[in-house]
């Protein structure tokens, strides 16, 4: 029971300190055509910028893995990287993290057969 109570208090504390959330910016990404683009994981870089990882389908082969970094204050894209799918298989992101040097590490897997 202590764990549940501690989590509830941690989740409520920011609401007690701030008057309410403020909408700063939004971003929209279109990988092309009428295909789906999904954000699966959202995290923050050591400098506070937003990193979004997910899938994007550009109409060639399968869905690609896509990672984008957006500026924390404006939402402007700082960089993006598309990791293409193989054959007709889809790429999927499984996790993201940072090493001690501040490098982004992205893990994923292939959905389907390769070759």
C-alpha positions as CSV (number, residue, x, y, z in Angstrom):
1,X,0.0,0.0,0.0
2,X,2.9,2.4,0.6
3,X,4.0,2.2,-3.0
4,X,0.6,3.1,-4.3
5,X,0.3,6.1,-1.9
6,X,3.9,7.3,-2.7
7,X,3.1,7.2,-6.4
8,X,-0.2,9.1,-5.9
9,X,1.6,11.8,-3.9
10,X,4.4,12.1,-6.5
11,X,1.8,12.5,-9.2
12,X,-0.2,15.1,-7.3
13,X,2.8,17.2,-6.2
14,X,3.4,19.0,-9.5
15,X,-0.3,19.9,-9.6
16,X,-0.1,21.4,-6.1
17,X,2.9,23.5,-7.0
18,X,1.7,24.8,-10.3
19,X,-1.6,26.5,-11.1
20,X,-2.1,24.3,-14.2
21,X,-0.5,23.1,-17.4
22,X,0.3,25.6,-20.1
23,X,0.1,24.8,-23.8
24,X,3.4,25.8,-25.4
25,X,3.4,24.3,-28.9
26,X,2.4,21.4,-31.0
27,X,4.0,19.6,-34.0
28,X,2.6,17.5,-36.8
29,X,4.6,15.1,-39.0
30,X,3.5,13.7,-42.3
31,X,5.8,11.0,-43.7
32,X,4.1,11.1,-47.1
33,X,0.9,10.1,-48.9
34,X,-2.0,8.6,-47.0
35,X,0.2,6.4,-44.8
36,X,0.3,6.1,-41.1
37,X,2.9,7.8,-38.9
38,X,2.9,7.0,-35.2
39,X,4.8,8.3,-32.2
40,X,5.4,5.3,-29.8
41,X,7.9,6.7,-27.3
42,X,8.4,10.3,-26.1
43,X,11.4,11.2,-23.9
44,X,13.6,14.2,-23.1
45,X,17.2,14.8,-24.1
46,X,19.7,15.8,-21.3
47,X,19.2,19.5,-22.5
48,X,15.5,19.2,-22.2
49,X,14.6,18.9,-25.9
50,X,11.8,16.4,-26.8
51,X,12.7,13.1,-28.6
52,X,9.9,11.2,-30.3
53,X,10.5,7.7,-31.7
54,X,8.0,5.7,-33.7
55,X,7.0,4.4,-37.1
56,X,6.5,6.2,-40.4
57,X,5.4,4.7,-43.7
58,X,6.6,6.5,-46.9
59,X,5.0,4.1,-49.4
60,X,8.2,2.2,-50.1
61,X,8.6,-1.3,-48.6
62,X,7.4,-1.5,-45.0
63,X,7.1,1.0,-42.2
64,X,10.3,2.7,-41.2
65,X,11.6,3.6,-37.8
66,X,11.6,7.3,-37.3
67,X,13.3,9.3,-34.5
68,X,13.0,13.1,-34.3
69,X,14.3,15.7,-31.8
70,X,12.2,18.9,-31.3
71,X,13.2,22.1,-29.6
72,X,11.9,22.3,-26.1
73,X,10.7,25.9,-26.3
74,X,9.4,26.1,-29.9
75,X,8.8,22.6,-31.1
76,X,10.9,23.2,-34.2
77,X,12.6,20.1,-35.6
78,X,16.3,20.0,-34.6
79,X,17.0,16.7,-36.5
80,X,15.3,13.5,-37.6
81,X,16.5,10.1,-38.7
82,X,14.6,7.5,-40.6
83,X,15.8,3.9,-40.4
84,X,14.4,2.1,-43.4
85,X,12.5,-1.2,-43.4
86,X,13.8,-4.3,-45.1
87,X,11.9,-5.9,-48.0
88,X,8.2,-5.7,-47.0
89,X,8.9,-6.0,-43.3
90,X,8.2,-3.2,-40.8
91,X,10.6,-1.7,-38.4
92,X,9.4,-1.0,-34.8
93,X,11.0,1.0,-32.0
94,X,11.3,-0.8,-28.7
95,X,13.1,1.7,-26.5
96,X,15.3,4.8,-26.3
97,X,17.9,5.9,-23.7
98,X,21.0,8.0,-23.2
99,X,24.5,6.9,-22.4
100,X,26.9,8.7,-20.1
101,X,28.3,10.7,-23.0
102,X,24.9,12.1,-23.9
103,X,24.4,9.9,-27.0
104,X,21.0,8.7,-27.9
105,X,20.5,4.9,-28.1
106,X,17.5,3.6,-30.0
107,X,16.5,-0.1,-29.9
108,X,14.0,-1.8,-32.1
109,X,13.0,-4.9,-34.0
110,X,11.9,-6.1,-37.4
111,X,8.3,-7.3,-37.8
112,X,8.4,-10.0,-40.5
113,X,11.1,-11.9,-42.4
114,X,14.2,-10.5,-43.9
115,X,15.8,-11.8,-47.1
